[in-house]
Amino acid sequence: MIITICKESLECFKHSWPCNGIPADVDGIVVCFDQNGDLVDYEAYDSTDTPIDLAENDNVDGLALSALFDNAKNHHSTITDPQLVDTIRTY
């Protein structure tokens, strides 16, 4: 399952977890989970879709990322488009 965390959800989360350490220039995060719901990979990006490596940033709180990803997994919206091979999931 692939979920895109949009800017609005990210900002809402950052407000509820103030010491998250997620840089202000992160515009969204794409998260991939396997069929068991385990995290496979994630990629953050800025407003120009340039990747941002959160793993290289010592200020990012790993527990905050884990909570954000769990929120996305548990509360995402699903959009089904017959033109797509898979469904689009957003949070």
N, C-alpha and C positions, 0 to 999 in steps of 0.2 A: 504494500500500500504506500502510495506517495501522497504526501500532504503538503500544500503550499501554505505557509503562514504569512498572511498579508500584513502590511504596515500597520493597519488599524488594530489588529489583534495583538501585534507585537508591542505597540505603544500602550495598549490597555494592560498587557501583562507587565510591562516595565513599570507602570504606575503602581501596580499591586505588589511588585517585588523590587523596591527601589535600589537595592545594592546588587543588581543583576550583572552589572559590568558589560552588558551588550553595548557595543559602540553606537553612537547616535546615527552614524551613516548607514547602518544596516536597515535596508528597506524591506527585506523579506527573507524567509528561510524556507528551503525545500527540505523535507524530512522523508526518509524512506524507512519503512518497517517491513520485516519479513512476515510470513504467514502466521507466526506465533505472536506477533506484536512486538518483537524485539527490534531495537534500533539497528539499522544496517549502516546508514550514512546520512549526513546532512550537509547542506551548503547554504551559506549566507551570501547575500548579494546587496549591492547598493542600488541607487535609483537608476543607474545606467547599466544594470545587470552585470557589473563587474564583481567577480567573486571576492569575498572577504573571508580570510582564514581565521575563524574564531579560536581554533586550537592553538594558534600562535600568540594569542592575546592573553597574558597572565591575569588581566583584570576581569575576565569573564568568569562568572560563578558557575561551575559545573552543575551544581544542584539546581540553580535557576534554569539552565538549559534543559535539564532532565524534567523539571516541573512543566516548563513550556511545552516540551515535546509530548508529555503525558496529557496535558490539556488538549493539545491539538488532536492527539489520537482519540481521545474520549469525547470530544465535542465538535468535531469537524462537520462541515456541510458537504453533501455529495451532490455533484451536478453530473447527470448522465447525458452524454451527447452521442447520438447514434453514429456520428462521423468519426468518433474516436475509438481506438482499440480498447481503451480503459476508461474508467470514470475519473473525473476531476474532483479532488477533495481539497477544500479550503478551510482555513481557520482564521 
